[in-house]
Amino acid sequence: MEGPFRRPLHSARSAPGDRNRQQQPANSDYRIPAADYSVLSCGVETMIPNISASDVPYLTTDQMIEVDRAMMEDYRIDLVRMMENAGRNLAHLARERFLDGDPRGRPVVALAGTGGNGGGALVAVRRLHNYGAAVSVFVTKPAEGFAPVPGEQLDLLLRMGVTIGFEVDMRTVGTADLVLDGMIGYSLQGAPRGEAGTLIRWANDQRAPVLSLDAPSGVDTTTGTVFEPAIRATATMTLALPKEGLRAPGVEDHIGELYLADISVPPELYTKFLGIDVGPVFALGDIVRLV
């Protein structure tokens, strides 16, 4: 390969928006939602609390764009911090939910796009690599096609010697224990094409579970429209607040288990810019499962 992708690929077994306020009643008596804790099939209790999905507001894509804008421009919480929070939580969920609490030697394949969704997945890759997992990454475009901050995350992995490749290299991939989907989040515009479409089809053909970041690639986060192709996730970890499209009728088979992860959005931001009272959703943990 040319440029930064010239490292050989090994088997995975080897090493503003709308600024109008949403009309919801303010609730100054917000209480932490009641919760229990998830139990995996192996019978091990996790530290991820379950809370009712009805206790949490859902956002449209435009509203989430406004949240991101306010985070960076009004609160000075930059994209790097949000991306690191997202990736850390994704790696934690991958370890606890799908890798039996010990990723050492476990083969993981990550599929990464060029924007914020891909950047979060690349942060998770860095952490899983540090945890001892055997991680391979496949990207939808060369390094020069990445946005600046996700591009920095890609460069970090290259400096660490993590395997990076394209769809054409996937014939060399062995069996994975987990696939991470970080290709397309709320920036989806129509059916995935090119490398993204090919990687989605590859992921859906695998027997390994698929963990999607923010939304399964190919699912519209406002309408819930499922394009062809679209990831059929075993679980989805959405960020900050869940997206409207993730509760649309008929989308359940693509979402799988739905988790919500903290990226450090101040609850006051939702009130100030969206007119939504949220409260301390993450009081019981940085990741919660919505049930």
C-alpha positions as CSV (number, residue, x, y, z in Angstrom):
1,M,0.0,0.0,0.0
2,E,1.0,3.6,-0.4
3,G,1.7,6.2,2.3
4,P,0.9,5.5,5.9
5,F,-0.9,2.2,5.1
6,R,2.3,0.4,3.9
7,R,2.5,-1.8,7.0
8,P,1.6,-5.4,6.2
9,L,-1.8,-6.7,7.3
10,H,-1.8,-9.7,9.6
11,S,-4.6,-12.0,10.6
12,A,-6.9,-10.7,13.3
13,R,-5.6,-13.7,15.3
14,S,-2.2,-12.0,15.3
15,A,-0.7,-9.9,17.3
16,P,-27.7,24.2,14.4
17,G,-29.1,22.3,14.2
18,D,-32.5,23.4,15.3
19,R,-32.0,25.8,18.2
20,N,-35.7,25.9,19.0
21,R,-36.5,24.6,22.3
22,Q,-38.2,21.2,22.5
23,Q,-41.5,21.5,24.3
24,Q,-41.0,19.2,27.3
25,P,-41.9,20.3,30.8
26,A,-39.0,21.2,33.0
27,N,-38.6,19.0,36.0
28,S,-36.7,20.5,38.8
29,D,-37.4,17.3,40.9
30,Y,-35.5,15.0,38.6
31,R,-34.5,11.8,40.3
32,I,-31.9,9.3,39.2
33,P,-33.7,6.5,37.4
34,A,-34.2,3.3,39.2
35,A,-31.7,0.7,38.1
36,D,-30.6,-2.9,38.3
37,Y,-27.5,-4.5,36.8
38,S,-26.9,-6.6,33.7
39,V,-26.0,-10.2,34.0
40,L,-24.2,-11.9,31.2
41,S,-24.9,-15.3,29.8
42,C,-22.0,-16.7,31.8
43,G,-23.7,-15.6,35.0
44,V,-21.2,-12.9,35.8
45,E,-22.8,-9.6,37.1
46,T,-21.5,-6.6,35.3
47,M,-21.2,-3.1,36.7
48,I,-23.4,-1.6,34.0
49,P,-26.7,-0.5,35.4
50,N,-30.0,-0.9,33.5
51,I,-32.4,2.0,33.4
52,S,-35.7,2.5,31.7
53,A,-35.5,4.0,28.3
54,S,-38.6,6.0,29.1
55,D,-36.7,7.9,31.8
56,V,-34.3,9.4,29.2
57,P,-35.0,12.1,26.5
58,Y,-34.2,11.2,22.9
59,L,-32.6,13.7,20.5
60,T,-32.9,14.3,16.7
61,T,-29.8,14.5,14.6
62,D,-30.1,18.3,14.4
63,Q,-30.4,18.5,18.2
64,M,-27.3,16.4,18.6
65,I,-25.4,18.7,16.2
66,E,-26.4,21.6,18.4
67,V,-25.2,19.8,21.5
68,D,-21.8,19.2,19.8
69,R,-21.6,22.9,18.7
70,A,-22.4,24.1,22.2
71,M,-19.9,21.8,23.8
72,M,-17.1,23.1,21.7
73,E,-18.1,26.8,21.3
74,D,-19.9,27.7,24.5
75,Y,-18.4,25.2,27.0
76,R,-14.9,24.8,25.5
77,I,-15.1,21.0,25.8
78,D,-13.3,20.2,22.6
79,L,-13.7,17.3,20.2
80,V,-10.7,15.5,21.4
81,R,-12.1,15.3,24.9
82,M,-15.5,14.0,23.7
83,M,-13.8,11.5,21.4
84,E,-11.6,10.2,24.1
85,N,-14.6,9.8,26.4
86,A,-16.5,7.9,23.7
87,G,-13.6,5.6,22.9
88,R,-12.8,4.8,26.5
89,N,-16.4,3.8,27.1
90,L,-16.6,1.8,24.0
91,A,-13.5,-0.2,24.9
92,H,-14.8,-0.7,28.4
93,L,-18.1,-2.0,27.1
94,A,-16.3,-4.3,24.6
95,R,-14.2,-5.7,27.4
96,E,-17.0,-6.3,29.9
97,R,-19.8,-7.3,27.6
98,F,-18.1,-9.3,24.8
99,L,-14.6,-10.2,25.9
100,D,-15.3,-11.8,29.3
101,G,-13.6,-9.0,31.2
102,D,-10.1,-10.0,29.8
103,P,-9.2,-8.9,26.2
104,R,-5.7,-10.4,26.3
105,G,-5.1,-12.3,23.0
106,R,-8.6,-11.9,21.9
107,P,-9.0,-11.0,18.1
108,V,-11.0,-7.9,17.5
109,V,-11.7,-6.2,14.1
110,A,-12.6,-2.5,14.0
111,L,-14.2,-0.8,11.1
112,A,-13.6,3.0,11.1
113,G,-14.9,5.9,9.1
114,T,-13.2,9.3,8.6
115,G,-15.2,11.5,11.0
116,G,-16.0,11.6,14.7
117,N,-17.6,8.2,14.8
118,G,-14.4,6.7,13.3
119,G,-12.3,8.7,15.7
120,G,-14.1,7.3,18.7
121,A,-13.7,3.8,17.4
122,L,-9.9,4.4,16.9
123,V,-9.6,5.5,20.5
124,A,-11.3,2.3,21.6
125,V,-8.8,0.4,19.4
126,R,-5.9,2.1,21.1
127,R,-7.2,1.1,24.5
128,L,-8.0,-2.5,23.5
129,H,-4.6,-2.8,22.1
130,N,-3.1,-1.6,25.4
131,Y,-5.4,-4.1,27.2
132,G,-3.7,-6.9,25.2
133,A,-6.3,-7.5,22.5
134,A,-5.2,-8.5,19.0
135,V,-6.8,-5.6,17.1
136,S,-6.9,-5.0,13.3
137,V,-8.5,-1.9,11.8
138,F,-10.1,-1.4,8.4
139,V,-10.8,2.1,7.2
140,T,-13.1,3.5,4.6
141,K,-10.6,6.0,3.1
142,P,-6.8,6.6,3.1
143,A,-5.3,8.8,5.9
144,E,-5.6,12.0,3.8
145,G,-9.4,11.5,3.6
146,F,-9.7,11.7,7.4
147,A,-10.9,14.8,9.3
148,P,-8.1,16.3,11.4
149,V,-9.0,15.0,14.9
150,P,-9.8,11.4,13.7
151,G,-6.7,11.6,11.6
152,E,-4.6,12.2,14.7
153,Q,-6.1,9.1,16.2
154,L,-5.2,7.1,13.1
155,D,-1.7,8.4,13.3
156,L,-1.4,7.3,16.9
157,L,-2.3,3.7,16.0
158,L,0.2,3.7,13.1
159,R,2.9,4.8,15.4
160,M,1.9,2.0,17.8
161,G,2.2,-0.6,15.0
162,V,-1.5,-1.5,15.0
163,T,-2.6,-3.2,11.8
164,I,-4.4,-0.9,9.4
165,G,-5.9,-1.9,6.1
166,F,-8.7,-1.5,3.5
167,E,-11.5,-3.8,2.3
168,V,-9.2,-5.4,-0.2
169,D,-7.1,-6.7,2.7
170,M,-9.9,-8.5,4.5
171,R,-9.3,-11.8,2.8
172,T,-6.4,-12.2,5.2
173,V,-8.5,-11.7,8.3
174,G,-9.0,-14.7,10.6
175,T,-12.0,-15.3,12.9
176,A,-12.7,-12.4,15.2
177,D,-14.3,-12.6,18.6
178,L,-15.7,-9.1,18.2
179,V,-16.3,-6.5,15.4
180,L,-16.4,-2.8,16.3
181,D,-18.5,-0.6,13.9
182,G,-17.4,3.0,13.9
183,M,-18.0,3.9,10.3
184,I,-21.0,6.2,10.1
185,G,-22.8,8.0,12.9
186,Y,-25.3,10.8,12.7
187,S,-23.6,12.2,9.5
188,L,-25.3,9.4,7.4
189,Q,-26.6,10.8,4.1
190,G,-28.3,8.0,2.2
191,A,-27.2,4.4,1.6
192,P,-23.6,3.7,2.5
193,R,-21.5,3.3,-0.6
194,G,-18.0,2.2,-1.6
195,E,-15.7,0.9,1.1
196,A,-18.3,1.6,3.8
197,G,-20.9,-0.5,2.0
198,T,-18.5,-3.3,1.5
199,L,-17.3,-3.4,5.1
200,I,-20.9,-3.3,6.3
201,R,-21.7,-6.4,4.2
202,W,-18.6,-8.1,5.5
203,A,-19.5,-7.4,9.1
204,N,-23.0,-8.8,8.6
205,D,-21.6,-12.0,7.3
206,Q,-19.5,-12.7,10.4
207,R,-20.5,-14.9,13.2
208,A,-18.8,-12.6,15.7
209,P,-20.9,-10.1,17.6
210,V,-20.9,-6.5,16.3
211,L,-20.8,-3.5,18.7
212,S,-21.8,-0.2,17.0
213,L,-20.7,3.2,18.2
214,D,-23.6,5.8,18.5
215,A,-25.7,4.1,15.8
216,P,-25.3,1.1,13.5
217,S,-23.8,2.3,10.2
218,G,-26.6,2.6,7.7
219,V,-29.4,3.6,10.2
220,D,-30.6,7.2,10.1
221,T,-30.4,8.6,13.6
222,T,-33.5,10.8,13.3
223,T,-36.0,8.8,11.2
224,G,-34.8,5.3,11.9
225,T,-34.7,4.6,8.2
226,V,-32.6,1.4,7.6
227,F,-30.7,1.8,4.3
228,E,-29.2,-1.0,2.3
229,P,-26.7,-2.0,3.5
230,A,-26.9,-1.4,7.3
231,I,-25.1,-3.0,10.2
232,R,-27.1,-5.6,12.2
233,A,-25.5,-4.9,15.6
234,T,-25.5,-7.2,18.6
235,A,-25.3,-4.0,20.7
236,T,-25.2,-0.3,20.1
237,M,-23.5,2.2,22.4
238,T,-25.0,5.6,21.7
239,L,-23.5,8.8,23.1
240,A,-24.7,11.6,25.4
241,L,-28.5,10.9,24.9
242,P,-30.2,8.3,22.7
243,K,-31.2,9.3,19.2
244,E,-34.8,9.3,17.9
245,G,-34.1,6.9,15.1
246,L,-32.9,4.3,17.6
247,R,-36.5,3.8,18.8
248,A,-38.3,3.8,15.5
249,P,-40.6,0.9,14.7
250,G,-38.8,-2.0,13.1
251,V,-35.2,-0.9,13.8
252,E,-34.7,-3.2,16.8
253,D,-33.0,-5.9,14.8
254,H,-30.3,-3.5,13.8
255,I,-29.8,-1.9,17.2
256,G,-29.5,-4.9,19.4
257,E,-28.9,-4.1,23.1
258,L,-28.9,-0.4,23.5
259,Y,-26.4,1.3,25.8
260,L,-25.9,5.0,26.6
261,A,-22.4,6.4,27.4
262,D,-21.3,9.6,28.9
263,I,-19.1,12.1,26.9
264,S,-19.3,14.7,29.7
265,V,-22.1,16.9,28.4
266,P,-23.2,19.2,31.2
267,P,-26.9,18.6,32.0
268,E,-27.3,22.4,32.0
269,L,-26.4,22.5,28.3
270,Y,-29.6,20.6,27.4
271,T,-31.7,23.1,29.3
272,K,-30.0,26.2,28.0
273,F,-29.8,25.2,24.3
274,L,-32.6,22.7,23.8
275,G,-35.1,23.4,26.6
276,I,-34.8,19.8,27.8
277,D,-34.4,18.8,31.5
278,V,-32.1,15.8,31.7
279,G,-30.6,15.5,35.1
280,P,-27.7,13.1,36.2
281,V,-28.4,10.2,33.9
282,F,-24.9,8.8,34.5
283,A,-24.9,9.1,38.3
284,L,-24.7,5.3,38.6
285,G,-22.1,4.7,35.9
286,D,-20.4,6.1,32.8
287,I,-22.4,3.5,30.8
288,V,-26.0,2.5,31.3
289,R,-28.2,0.0,29.4
290,L,-31.5,1.3,28.3
291,V,-34.3,-1.3,28.7
